[in-house]
């Protein structure tokens, strides 16, 4: 049975439209105008226990809104969702003790206190047995290599160190489901790698179910086998990383190493010649034309080495977003008139 079940989940907001100028501001005190924003437009999703799922989409697609709905922070406009059998927005204590939400741009630790003090507060909030608390805290601190930083005020820690402390705080009560919203945002490459390694190892040890949003494709490639992509509030893809490239990557990258070290200008006739670093040249070629193009090039030129690769994952996902936006614009009705408050 799925640990997360979502059916027809939707969330819309009514946003006040403030006009410029003093007169308009005064008029707005009596006659306010609003616009309807549909953040999530009826999504269906099931996640099995122990899965590590990437939840991707452009800014404003509805990713964070969905995580807030599943964690009970906000209430949906319509639709249903169950996480471990609980309806999130009922905010039952039994549910709160079984999940955790970590947001890369939000802090849950006391800024001027050592992280160890905030951890003690979490122990009391979640009523964690003292022995279990110390055992879990020490295990997580060792895995993240921050044991010598627990007594240091949070404000004195680097961004990467603070995010490690945020993860420890979220995992002290051993949640069964973990929602991660941009956990590596703003971190350098080394800090990103350490957090990726920790999350992969922790998920394997505890078999915890994780739903991750991130704009860093390295996070996704390193951690997730299943990818769910949302755009304009709707799920447009649910499958593997390889499936994204197969479905939306309509081109291949052909790298040629010329035997004589010179790059003939006529290579541009076979595709987009986007990189020339003698003796190597890179062509962007339509997937279905690769065998024909290679045959012609090898027949005319001396090539020492050749490789054919898929384009970067970011390009395939960007193409997916572009197609989703175009489809949404075609289906979208004319912009509604602003609503006036009675």
HELIX and SHEET records of a PDB file:
HELIX    1   1 UNK A   22  UNK A   28  1                                   7    
HELIX    2   2 UNK A   63  UNK A   70  1                                   8    
HELIX    3   3 UNK A   88  UNK A   90  5                                   3    
HELIX    4   4 UNK A   93  UNK A   96  1                                   4    
HELIX    5   5 UNK A  115  UNK A  126  1                                  12    
HELIX    6   6 UNK A  130  UNK A  144  1                                  15    
HELIX    7   7 UNK A  147  UNK A  149  5                                   3    
HELIX    8   8 UNK A  154  UNK A  156  5                                   3    
HELIX    9   9 UNK A  159  UNK A  171  1                                  13    
HELIX   10  10 UNK A  189  UNK A  206  1                                  18    
HELIX   11  11 UNK A  217  UNK A  223  1                                   7    
HELIX   12  12 UNK A  241  UNK A  248  1                                   8    
HELIX   13  13 UNK A  265  UNK A  269  5                                   5    
HELIX   14  14 UNK A  287  UNK A  289  5                                   3    
HELIX   15  15 UNK A  290  UNK A  300  1                                  11    
HELIX   16  16 UNK A  313  UNK A  331  1                                  19    
SHEET    1   A 4 UNK A  78  UNK A  83  0                                        
SHEET    2   A 4 UNK A   4  UNK A  16 -1                                        
SHEET    3   A 4 UNK A  33  UNK A  47 -1                                        
SHEET    4   A 4 UNK A 339  UNK A 340 -1                                        
SHEET    1   B 6 UNK A  99  UNK A 103  0                                        
SHEET    2   B 6 UNK A 177  UNK A 181  1                                        
SHEET    3   B 6 UNK A 209  UNK A 213  1                                        
SHEET    4   B 6 UNK A  52  UNK A  56  1                                        
SHEET    5   B 6 UNK A 226  UNK A 231  1                                        
SHEET    6   B 6 UNK A 234  UNK A 240 -1                                        
SHEET    1   C 4 UNK A 272  UNK A 277  0                                        
SHEET    2   C 4 UNK A 280  UNK A 286 -1                                        
SHEET    3   C 4 UNK A 251  UNK A 258 -1                                        
SHEET    4   C 4 UNK A 303  UNK A 310 -1                                        
END                                                                             
